């Protein structure tokens, strides 16, 4: 199960809803022994896909290193990746499946006419098939880490 704070949901929606290309980023938080994951922070990443960015995304190794450093500095785990599908369902494409790794939660947002229509999460099994992961929005008074807009100044 994936638990999301409402502010994280709002930040992810804000990062993806006004783009005509697939947007992507990282999800950080804590994981209980039971497998329940609580996402408490997110970080946007640049889509560097050499293909049609309206239909695919790719994250640079440098952005992954930045994400690992952020997790380490804030005592969090890098638990997943989010990305948007423009005018397409929040289900993984074959491109998503081939690029995915077991363990991560893959949150997909379906964006239609600049509005997030659907948010779903998926985990790649060891036999390389996606299984849907339950998402629950939580509301607590617990402090959470803020949003960091990641940009690549070398681009």
C-alpha positions as CSV (number, residue, x, y, z in Angstrom):
1,X,0.0,0.0,0.0
2,X,1.2,3.5,-0.9
3,X,0.2,6.3,1.5
4,X,0.3,9.8,0.2
5,X,0.0,13.1,2.1
6,X,-2.5,15.5,0.4
7,X,0.2,18.1,0.0
8,X,2.4,15.6,-1.9
9,X,-0.6,14.8,-4.2
10,X,-1.0,18.5,-4.9
11,X,2.7,19.0,-5.6
12,X,2.8,16.1,-8.0
13,X,-0.4,17.4,-9.8
14,X,1.1,20.8,-10.0
15,X,4.3,19.4,-11.5
16,X,2.5,17.6,-14.3
17,X,-0.9,19.1,-15.2
18,X,0.2,22.0,-17.4
19,X,2.7,20.3,-19.6
20,X,2.2,18.9,-23.0
21,X,5.0,16.4,-22.4
22,X,5.3,13.5,-20.0
23,X,6.6,14.9,-16.7
24,X,8.5,12.8,-14.2
25,X,10.1,12.8,-10.8
26,X,10.9,10.9,-7.6
27,X,9.0,9.8,-4.5
28,X,10.6,9.6,-1.1
29,X,9.5,8.4,2.3
30,X,9.4,5.6,4.8
31,X,8.7,1.9,4.4
32,X,7.3,-0.2,7.2
33,X,8.3,-3.9,7.6
34,X,4.7,-4.7,6.5
35,X,5.5,-3.1,3.1
36,X,3.3,0.0,3.7
37,X,5.1,3.0,2.1
38,X,4.4,6.6,3.2
39,X,5.5,9.2,0.7
40,X,6.6,12.4,2.5
41,X,8.6,14.2,-0.2
42,X,8.9,14.4,-4.0
43,X,11.4,15.9,-6.4
44,X,10.8,16.8,-10.1
45,X,13.2,15.5,-12.7
46,X,13.8,16.5,-16.3
47,X,12.4,14.3,-19.0
48,X,15.5,13.6,-21.2
49,X,13.8,11.0,-23.5
50,X,15.3,11.1,-27.0
51,X,12.0,9.8,-28.3
52,X,8.6,11.5,-28.4
53,X,8.4,13.2,-25.0
54,X,4.6,13.3,-25.3
55,X,4.6,9.5,-25.1
56,X,7.7,8.6,-23.2
57,X,10.0,9.7,-20.4
58,X,13.5,9.0,-19.3
59,X,15.4,10.3,-16.2
60,X,19.1,11.0,-16.3
61,X,21.6,9.1,-14.2
62,X,22.6,12.5,-12.7
63,X,19.0,13.1,-11.5
64,X,19.0,9.6,-10.0
65,X,22.2,10.4,-8.1
66,X,20.6,13.7,-6.9
67,X,17.6,11.8,-5.7
68,X,19.7,9.2,-3.8
69,X,21.7,12.1,-2.2
70,X,18.4,13.9,-1.2
71,X,17.1,10.6,0.3
72,X,20.3,10.1,2.3
73,X,20.5,13.7,3.5
74,X,16.9,13.6,4.7
75,X,17.0,10.1,6.2
76,X,14.4,8.9,3.7
77,X,14.2,6.1,1.2
78,X,13.8,6.6,-2.6
79,X,10.7,4.6,-3.0
80,X,9.4,5.4,-6.4
81,X,9.0,7.4,-9.6
82,X,6.0,9.3,-10.8
83,X,5.2,10.3,-14.4
84,X,2.3,11.6,-16.4
85,X,0.4,10.2,-19.4
86,X,-1.0,12.9,-21.6
87,X,-4.5,12.0,-22.8
88,X,-3.9,8.3,-21.9
89,X,-5.0,6.1,-19.0
90,X,-2.9,5.9,-15.8
91,X,-1.8,2.4,-16.7
92,X,1.7,1.4,-17.6
93,X,2.7,1.2,-21.2
94,X,5.0,-1.4,-22.6
95,X,7.7,1.3,-22.7
96,X,7.1,1.8,-18.9
97,X,7.3,-1.9,-18.2
98,X,10.6,-2.4,-20.1
99,X,12.2,0.6,-18.4
100,X,10.9,-0.3,-14.9
101,X,12.7,-2.1,-12.0
102,X,11.2,-4.3,-9.3
103,X,10.8,-2.6,-5.9
104,X,9.9,1.0,-6.9
105,X,6.4,2.3,-6.8
106,X,5.4,3.7,-10.2
107,X,2.8,6.4,-9.8
108,X,1.1,7.4,-13.1
109,X,-1.1,10.4,-13.5
110,X,-3.5,10.6,-16.4
111,X,-3.6,14.2,-17.6
112,X,-6.4,15.3,-20.0
113,X,-6.8,19.0,-21.0
114,X,-4.5,20.1,-18.2
115,X,-6.5,18.3,-15.5
116,X,-5.3,15.2,-13.6
117,X,-8.1,12.7,-14.3
118,X,-6.6,9.7,-12.5
119,X,-3.7,8.6,-10.2
120,X,-2.7,5.0,-9.9
121,X,0.4,3.2,-8.6
122,X,2.1,0.1,-9.9
123,X,4.9,-2.2,-8.8
124,X,6.9,-4.4,-11.2
125,X,7.0,-8.0,-10.0
126,X,10.0,-10.2,-10.2
127,X,8.5,-11.8,-13.3
128,X,8.4,-8.3,-14.9
129,X,4.6,-7.8,-14.8
130,X,3.0,-4.8,-13.3
131,X,0.6,-5.2,-10.3
132,X,-1.5,-2.4,-9.2
133,X,-0.7,-1.0,-5.7
134,X,-3.4,0.5,-3.5
135,X,-3.1,4.3,-3.0
136,X,-4.5,6.0,0.1
137,X,-4.5,9.7,0.8
138,X,-3.7,10.4,4.5
139,X,-4.0,13.5,6.5
140,X,-1.9,13.9,9.6
141,X,-0.3,16.7,11.6
142,X,3.1,15.1,10.9
143,X,5.8,17.4,9.4
144,X,6.7,16.5,5.8
145,X,9.5,17.5,3.6
146,X,8.7,20.2,1.0
147,X,8.7,20.2,-2.7
148,X,11.9,20.8,-4.6
149,X,11.8,21.8,-8.2
150,X,14.8,20.2,-9.8
151,X,16.2,21.8,-12.9
152,X,19.3,21.0,-14.9
153,X,21.2,24.2,-15.5
154,X,23.5,22.4,-18.0
155,X,20.6,21.9,-20.4
